Amino acid sequence: MNTYIEERDGMPSRRDAGKRRRFHGVLLSAVVLAVAAVLSSDAPAARRGSAVPAPQAQASVVLEAPSVVSVSPAAGQVVRERKPDTRLMVVRDQNSFGIVDGVTSMLNIRSGPSTNADVIGYCVLHSALTITGMEGEWYRITDGTHTGYVHSDYVRIGEQGTALALSVCSGTAVSDRPVTAYSVPAVTGTARFTTLPGVRYEIDREYENWVRIVNEEDGTKGFVRCSDVSVRYTLNQPYFYTANDLDYQFRQSIINYAYQFLGLKYVWAGTSLTEGADCSGFVLRIYEHFRILLPRTSLSQSEFGTPVNSIAEAKVGDLIFYYGYSESGVRTEGVGHVAIYMGNGMIIHCARNSGVIVTPYDYRDQPLYIRRVIQ
């Protein structure tokens, strides 16, 4: 069932030769990756055989983007746009930090510094790595429990890696009470919408003391004060296969296939992997490709398979179900959204405002149900 694609393994480019020479022979202390408040490829596809791909931190050197002066017309005040200090938490130790870059699918984690070594995990684009050493052209990495190797040609380190991390980390804002989102970063602005308690909203832009968030249901954007919400920034994390996940090759082949459709547009009632799909239509077609026939709607899919008690027990390829939301942002009763679990706290799903994306499993709400459809 192994259908994975290896992007690069061996034959690295010369663009990072300098960084490898600087890193050679240095043994760095292992550091456990942490996200800021919570989450294939190692050889050219035309070269070796396929292998299994699938589905944060204070910098010692502060690389903060220069402030940009902008004016809020409604408030008549000058606001300096900046990256909040919370972004720096995705790079806990610059000396051992690396970030995956330059892959179009996934980067293999291997058991040894060789393309002949077993694939024991994977990293998606912009995964944060803790590097503990280097052997030849390979970085040794750890998640605090497991150790593996990734090809250095697809890892950025040092100031370059930190700058990339700060530019691509994703932010969310959440509050335990309703918060008004305004049209401009000032309370004199027009109220655009009110957040729901406990729901995480994607941060679209940052200002001093304000962040602009997106209402995922209808795409409406509004500014909320940082003092009214809890802000966190995260990067993707590497995933190591677990010993009891004996069917991981098949499960990861599903994730690898689904990953090809990142950016597919959302179309209500759609079931096309080329023209667009809704959340359940996307899931339907992905599993249909592997001869697993699911019901059409997210509600009926939530009654298929066997229940999983918690996210801690979820396996790669399980389905995760959430409440639905109306266009006005009101949460509906019962199942209204479905996603595919990628492992390591991440999901791939077709969202109304974004199309097919990868996000943390709790990007909005805690799951309503988890079902296992691969037996």
C-alpha positions in Angstrom: 0.0 0.0 0.0 3.1 2.2 0.0 2.3 5.0 -2.5 4.4 7.8 -1.1 6.6 10.1 -3.0 10.1 10.9 -2.0 11.2 14.4 -3.1 14.8 14.4 -2.2 17.3 12.0 -0.7 21.0 12.4 -1.4 22.2 14.7 -4.2 21.6 17.9 -2.2 21.9 21.4 -3.8 24.8 23.6 -2.9 22.8 26.5 -1.6 23.2 25.4 2.0 26.7 24.1 1.9 28.0 26.9 4.1 25.5 26.2 6.8 26.4 22.5 6.9 30.2 23.3 7.2 29.4 25.6 10.1 27.3 23.0 11.7 29.7 20.0 11.1 31.2 18.4 14.2 29.1 20.4 16.6 27.0 18.4 19.1 24.0 20.4 20.3 21.9 19.7 23.3 18.4 18.3 22.6 15.6 20.7 23.2 12.0 19.6 23.3 9.9 21.6 20.8 7.0 23.5 22.3 4.2 25.4 20.5 3.3 28.8 22.0 0.5 27.7 24.2 -0.6 24.2 23.0 1.2 21.6 17.2 7.9 13.3 1.2 10.8 13.9 0.8 14.4 13.4 1.1 15.2 12.2 -2.4 14.3 13.4 -5.9 11.2 11.6 -7.0 12.9 10.4 -10.2 15.7 8.8 -8.2 15.2 6.3 -5.4 12.2 4.2 -4.6 9.2 5.6 -2.8 9.1 5.8 1.0 6.6 6.7 3.6 6.0 10.4 4.0 2.6 11.5 5.1 1.0 14.6 8.0 8.3 26.6 18.9 10.2 29.2 21.4 12.5 32.6 22.5 15.1 33.5 20.0 18.7 34.3 21.2 18.8 36.8 18.3 15.6 38.9 18.0 14.6 39.2 14.4 11.6 41.4 14.5 10.4 43.1 11.3 10.6 46.9 11.2 7.5 48.7 12.2 5.2 50.0 9.5 3.3 53.1 10.1 -0.4 53.0 9.0 -3.3 55.3 9.7 -6.7 54.3 10.9 -9.1 56.6 9.1 -12.0 56.1 11.4 -10.0 56.7 14.6 -7.7 59.3 13.0 -4.8 57.9 14.8 -1.4 56.4 13.8 -0.9 52.7 14.5 2.4 50.9 14.2 2.0 47.5 12.6 4.4 45.0 14.1 5.0 41.3 14.9 3.9 40.8 18.6 6.5 39.4 20.9 4.5 36.2 21.2 5.7 35.2 17.7 9.2 34.8 19.1 8.0 31.9 21.2 8.1 29.6 18.2 11.9 29.7 18.2 12.9 28.7 21.8 16.7 28.2 21.1 18.1 29.5 17.8 21.2 27.3 18.2 19.2 24.1 17.9 16.3 25.4 15.8 15.6 24.4 12.2 12.6 24.7 9.9 11.7 22.6 6.9 11.6 24.5 3.6 11.7 23.7 -0.1 9.5 20.6 -0.1 6.4 20.3 -2.2 4.9 17.3 -0.3 6.6 15.9 2.8 10.1 15.3 4.1 10.9 11.8 5.4 12.4 11.3 8.8 14.7 8.2 8.7 16.1 6.0 11.3 19.7 6.7 10.1 21.6 9.2 8.0 21.0 7.4 4.7 18.3 7.0 2.0 18.5 3.3 2.7 17.4 3.7 6.4 13.8 3.1 7.3 11.3 5.9 7.2 10.1 6.4 10.7 8.1 9.7 10.4 7.6 12.8 8.3 7.6 16.6 8.3 5.4 18.8 6.3 6.5 22.2 4.9 7.5 24.7 7.7 7.8 22.1 10.4 9.8 23.2 13.4 12.8 21.0 14.2 15.0 20.5 17.3 18.5 19.6 15.9 20.9 17.7 18.1 23.7 17.0 15.7 24.8 16.4 12.1 26.1 13.3 10.3 27.3 13.9 6.8 24.5 15.7 4.9 21.9 14.7 7.5 20.6 16.5 10.6 19.8 14.4 13.7 16.5 15.7 15.2 14.4 14.9 18.2 10.9 15.5 19.5 12.1 14.8 23.1 11.1 11.1 22.9 12.2 10.0 19.4 15.3 10.6 17.3 15.5 10.6 13.5 17.4 12.1 10.6 16.4 14.5 7.9 18.3 15.7 4.8 20.0 19.0 5.5 19.2 20.3 2.0 15.6 20.9 3.2 16.3 22.6 6.5 17.0 26.2 7.2 18.9 27.1 10.4 20.4 30.1 12.2 19.1 33.6 11.5 17.7 32.5 8.1 15.6 29.8 9.8 14.4 32.1 12.5 13.4 34.8 10.1 11.4 32.2 8.0 9.7 30.8 11.2 8.6 34.3 12.2 7.2 35.0 8.8 5.2 31.7 8.4 4.0 30.8 11.9 0.3 30.9 12.2 -1.6 32.8 14.9 -4.9 32.4 16.6 -6.8 34.4 19.2 -9.3 33.1 21.7 -11.3 34.5 24.6 -13.4 32.9 27.3 -16.0 35.6 26.8 -17.6 37.4 23.8 -15.3 40.1 22.3 -16.3 42.8 19.8 -14.2 42.8 16.5 -14.1 46.3 15.0 -13.6 47.6 11.5 -10.4 49.4 12.5 -7.9 49.0 15.4 -9.9 51.4 17.6 -13.0 51.1 19.7 -14.4 54.0 17.7 -14.6 51.7 14.7 -17.7 49.9 13.5 -18.5 46.6 15.2 -18.0 43.8 12.5 -18.9 40.8 14.6 -18.7 39.3 18.1 -16.4 36.4 18.9 -17.8 33.2 20.5 -16.3 32.1 23.8 -13.7 29.4 23.5 -13.5 29.6 19.7 -10.1 30.2 18.1 -10.0 32.7 15.3 -7.2 32.9 12.7 -5.0 36.1 13.0 -4.8 37.8 9.7 -2.7 40.8 10.7 -1.0 42.3 13.7 -0.9 45.8 15.2 0.3 47.3 18.4 -2.1 46.2 21.0 -4.5 44.9 18.3 -4.8 41.8 16.0 -7.1 41.4 13.0 -9.0 38.1 13.1 -11.1 36.2 10.5 -14.6 34.9 11.1 -14.0 31.6 9.3 -17.7 31.1 8.5 -18.1 34.1 6.2 -14.7 35.6 5.9 -15.5 38.8 7.8 -12.4 40.4 9.3 -12.3 42.6 12.4 -9.8 44.0 15.0 -9.7 42.9 18.6 -7.5 44.2 21.4 -4.7 41.9 22.5 -5.7 42.5 26.1 -9.1 41.0 25.4 -7.9 37.7 23.8 -5.2 35.1 24.3 -2.8 35.0 21.3 -0.7 32.1 20.3 1.6 31.4 17.3 2.5 27.9 16.2 4.5 26.0 13.6 3.9 22.5 12.2 5.7 19.7 14.1 7.5 16.6 13.0 5.6 13.3 13.3 7.2 10.0 14.4 5.3 6.8 13.7 4.3 5.0 16.8 5.1 1.3 17.4 1.5 0.3 17.8 0.4 2.0 14.6 1.0 -1.1 12.4 -1.2 0.1 9.6 0.6 3.5 9.4 1.8 3.0 5.8 -1.8 2.7 4.5 -3.0 5.5 6.8 -0.2 7.8 5.7 -0.9 7.1 2.1 -4.3 8.6 2.6 -2.8 11.7 4.2 -0.2 12.0 1.4 -3.0 11.8 -1.2 -5.2 14.4 0.6 -2.2 16.7 0.9 -2.0 17.0 -2.8 -5.2 19.0 -2.8 -4.1 21.8 -0.5 -5.7 25.0 -1.7 -8.7 23.3 -3.4 -11.5 25.8 -3.2 -14.6 25.3 -1.1 -17.8 24.7 -3.0 -21.0 24.1 -1.1 -22.4 20.6 -1.9 -19.3 20.0 -4.1 -17.6 16.6 -4.3 -14.9 17.3 -7.0 -11.2 17.2 -6.3 -10.6 19.5 -9.3 -13.6 21.9 -9.3 -14.2 22.2 -5.6 -15.8 20.4 -2.7 -17.3 21.0 0.7 -15.9 19.4 3.9 -17.7 16.1 3.6 -17.4 15.9 -0.2 -13.6 16.3 0.2 -13.5 13.5 2.7 -15.8 11.3 0.6 -13.5 11.5 -2.5 -10.3 11.1 -0.6 -11.4 7.8 1.0 -13.2 6.7 -2.2 -9.7 6.7 -3.8 -8.7 4.0 -1.4 -11.9 2.0 -1.9 -13.4 3.1 1.5 -17.0 4.2 0.7 -18.4 6.7 3.1 -21.8 8.4 3.4 -22.2 11.8 1.7 -22.8 14.2 4.6 -20.7 15.0 7.6 -23.7 14.0 9.9 -24.0 10.6 8.3 -20.2 10.2 8.2 -20.2 10.8 11.9 -22.3 7.6 12.4 -19.9 5.5 10.3 -17.1 3.4 11.7 -16.3 3.0 15.3 -16.0 5.7 18.0 -12.7 7.0 19.4 -12.8 8.4 22.9 -10.3 11.3 22.7 -7.8 13.0 20.5 -5.0 11.2 22.5 -6.3 7.9 21.1 -6.9 9.1 17.6 -4.8 7.6 14.8 -3.7 9.1 11.5 -6.7 8.9 9.1 -9.4 9.0 11.7 -12.3 11.4 11.0 -12.9 14.3 13.4 -16.3 16.0 13.6 -17.2 19.5 14.8 -20.2 21.7 15.4 -21.4 23.7 12.4 -21.8 27.4 12.2 -24.3 29.6 10.4 -23.2 32.3 8.0 -23.8 34.8 10.9 -21.4 32.9 13.1 -24.0 31.2 15.3 -23.1 27.7 16.3 -25.6 25.1 15.2 -26.7 22.0 17.0 -25.0 18.7 16.0 -22.3 17.9 13.4 -21.6 20.5 10.8 -17.9 19.9 9.8 -15.5 17.0 9.3 -11.7 16.8 9.0 -9.1 14.1 8.5 -6.6 13.6 11.4 -3.0 13.8 10.2 -1.4 12.9 13.6 0.5 15.1 16.0 -2.5 17.3 16.7 -3.0 18.4 13.1 -5.9 18.0 10.6 -6.5 18.5 6.9 -10.0 19.7 5.9 -11.9 21.8 3.5 -13.0 25.0 5.3 -15.7 27.3 4.0 -13.5 30.4 3.9 -10.1 28.8 3.1 -10.7 25.7 1.0 -8.4 22.7 1.8 -6.0 23.6 4.6 -3.9 22.1 7.4 -4.6 23.4 10.9 -4.3 22.2 14.6 -7.2 20.0 15.5 -8.5 22.6 18.0 -8.3 25.5 15.5 -11.9 26.4 16.3 -13.6 24.1 18.8 -12.8 20.9 20.5 -14.0 17.9 18.5 -17.6 16.8 18.9 -16.9 13.2 17.8 -14.0 11.1 16.5 -14.6 8.1 14.3 -12.3 5.4 13.0 -13.2 4.3 9.5 -10.0 2.3 8.7 -10.3 -1.0 10.5 
